[in-house]
Amino acid sequence: MKTDIEKWIGGNGEVFLKDIGIRKGQLILDFGCGVGHYTIPAAKVVGKEGKVYAVDKDREPLDKLTQIAESKGLRNILIIRTSGDLKIDLKDESIDTVLLYDVLHYMQPQERREIYNWVYRVLKIDGLLLVYPKHHKRDESLWNLADMELEDVIKEIESANFYLKRKCFKTLIHDDDYDKGFILNFTKRG
């Protein structure tokens, strides 16, 4: 019997990502990618014409992601190790979609503002910022989002010059198991 993560990596993740706006040929940035639960399906969706930048500060998950990508023959994933800062060399308006999935609760408000500003810089005019704000006040509250309602998270991101295009409640992978949560799709304001 397959585990949730095997089902996700085996195809359910691709269906999910296509539904929320990821397309063949795009350049994707998965910020805080961990072992690649979203990176791997995104690489399959964008195909050989696309690319996925997998960014994380922890070496061990990135090493595991590298092994998984190699075992699946995915050559369109570029691993970027950071020290936790935003000194990532990407050109302005070069990325189609940025994933901020289950990472905002790790950041203080100032760090979140910095990431939104950085994302705004690298995201194309018609690009998407896709956010899974796990651990807000009504969803297993934890750390820096524990006192924030979902609407507070939306307002915070909108104050960084983004527009909420779509909010949907979906089944998705969290850690290694299926969960349900809100997915927020934002676009840049011109």
C-alpha positions in Angstrom: 0.0 0.0 0.0 1.4 3.4 -1.0 2.0 6.1 1.6 0.5 9.6 1.2 3.8 11.0 0.0 4.2 8.2 -2.6 0.8 9.0 -4.0 1.6 12.7 -4.0 5.0 12.3 -5.8 3.4 9.7 -8.0 0.9 12.1 -9.6 -1.5 13.7 -7.1 1.0 16.6 -6.6 1.1 17.3 -10.3 -2.7 17.4 -10.5 -2.7 19.8 -7.5 -0.1 22.1 -9.0 -1.7 22.3 -12.4 -5.0 23.2 -10.8 -3.4 26.1 -8.9 -1.7 27.6 -12.0 1.6 25.9 -12.7 2.2 25.2 -16.4 4.6 23.6 -18.7 7.7 25.7 -19.5 7.5 27.9 -16.5 10.3 29.0 -14.2 9.3 28.2 -10.6 10.9 29.1 -7.3 10.1 26.8 -4.3 11.3 28.8 -1.3 11.8 26.7 1.7 11.5 23.5 -0.4 12.7 21.0 2.2 13.0 17.5 0.7 11.0 18.6 -2.4 7.4 17.6 -1.8 6.4 20.4 -4.1 9.6 20.7 -6.1 9.4 17.2 -7.6 5.9 17.5 -8.9 6.5 21.0 -10.1 9.6 19.8 -12.1 7.4 17.2 -13.7 4.7 19.8 -14.6 7.1 22.3 -16.1 8.9 19.7 -18.0 12.2 20.0 -19.9 11.3 23.4 -21.1 10.9 24.7 -17.6 13.0 24.9 -14.4 12.4 24.8 -10.7 14.7 26.6 -8.3 14.7 24.7 -5.0 15.8 27.0 -2.2 16.4 26.0 1.4 18.9 26.8 4.2 19.1 23.2 5.5 21.7 21.0 3.8 20.3 17.6 4.7 16.8 18.0 3.0 18.5 19.5 -0.1 20.8 16.5 -0.3 17.8 14.2 -0.1 16.0 16.3 -2.7 19.0 15.9 -5.0 19.0 12.2 -4.6 15.3 12.0 -5.3 15.6 14.2 -8.4 18.5 12.1 -9.7 16.6 8.8 -9.2 13.6 10.2 -11.1 15.8 11.6 -13.9 14.7 15.2 -13.3 17.4 17.5 -14.6 15.4 20.7 -14.4 15.8 21.3 -10.7 18.4 23.8 -9.6 19.4 23.5 -5.9 20.1 26.8 -4.1 21.5 26.6 -0.6 21.2 29.8 1.4 22.2 30.8 4.9 18.7 32.0 5.5 19.2 35.3 3.8 17.8 36.5 0.4 21.1 36.8 -1.4 19.9 34.6 -4.2 21.1 35.8 -7.6 18.0 35.9 -9.8 17.2 38.6 -12.3 14.3 41.0 -11.9 11.0 39.7 -13.3 12.5 36.4 -14.2 10.2 33.9 -12.3 6.7 32.8 -13.3 5.6 31.4 -10.0 6.9 31.5 -6.4 5.8 28.9 -3.9 5.8 29.9 -0.2 4.4 26.7 1.2 4.4 26.2 5.0 7.3 28.6 5.6 5.8 31.9 6.8 5.4 30.7 10.4 9.2 30.5 10.6 9.6 34.2 9.9 9.3 37.3 12.0 7.1 40.1 10.5 10.2 42.0 9.2 11.5 38.8 7.5 8.2 38.2 5.9 8.1 41.8 4.5 11.6 41.3 3.1 10.6 38.0 1.4 7.5 39.6 -0.1 9.6 42.5 -1.4 12.2 40.1 -2.8 9.5 38.0 -4.4 7.9 41.1 -5.9 11.3 41.9 -7.5 11.9 38.5 -9.1 8.3 37.7 -10.1 7.2 38.5 -13.7 4.4 41.0 -14.1 1.8 38.3 -14.7 3.5 35.9 -12.3 1.9 34.1 -9.3 2.8 34.1 -5.7 1.3 30.9 -4.3 1.1 30.7 -0.5 0.1 27.9 1.9 -0.1 29.7 5.2 -0.1 26.7 7.5 -0.1 27.4 11.3 -2.1 30.5 11.4 -4.5 31.1 14.3 -7.2 28.6 13.2 -4.9 26.0 11.6 -2.6 24.3 14.0 -1.3 27.7 15.2 2.4 27.8 15.7 5.2 30.4 16.1 5.0 33.6 14.1 1.6 33.1 12.6 -0.1 31.8 15.8 -1.8 35.2 16.5 -2.8 35.8 12.9 -6.1 35.0 11.3 -6.0 33.9 7.6 -7.4 37.3 6.6 -4.4 39.0 8.5 -2.0 37.0 6.4 -3.8 38.0 3.2 -3.8 41.7 4.2 0.0 41.5 5.1 0.8 40.1 1.6 -1.5 42.6 -0.1 0.2 45.4 1.7 3.4 44.3 -0.2 1.8 45.2 -3.5 0.2 41.9 -4.3 -3.5 41.2 -5.2 -5.4 38.1 -4.0 -6.5 36.5 -7.2 -7.9 33.2 -5.7 -8.4 31.6 -2.3 -9.3 27.9 -2.3 -9.5 25.1 0.2 -7.7 22.1 -1.0 -6.3 18.7 0.0 -2.5 18.8 -0.2 0.6 17.3 1.4 1.8 18.7 4.7 5.1 17.1 5.9 4.5 13.5 4.8 0.7 13.3 5.1 -2.4 14.6 3.4 -4.0 17.6 5.0 -6.6 20.2 4.0 -5.8 23.9 4.0 -6.2 27.2 2.2 -4.1 28.1 -0.8 -3.7 31.7 -1.6 -2.9 32.8 -5.2 -1.6 36.3 -5.5 -0.5 38.3 -8.5 1.8 41.4 -8.6 0.1 44.8 -8.8 1.6 46.8 -11.6 
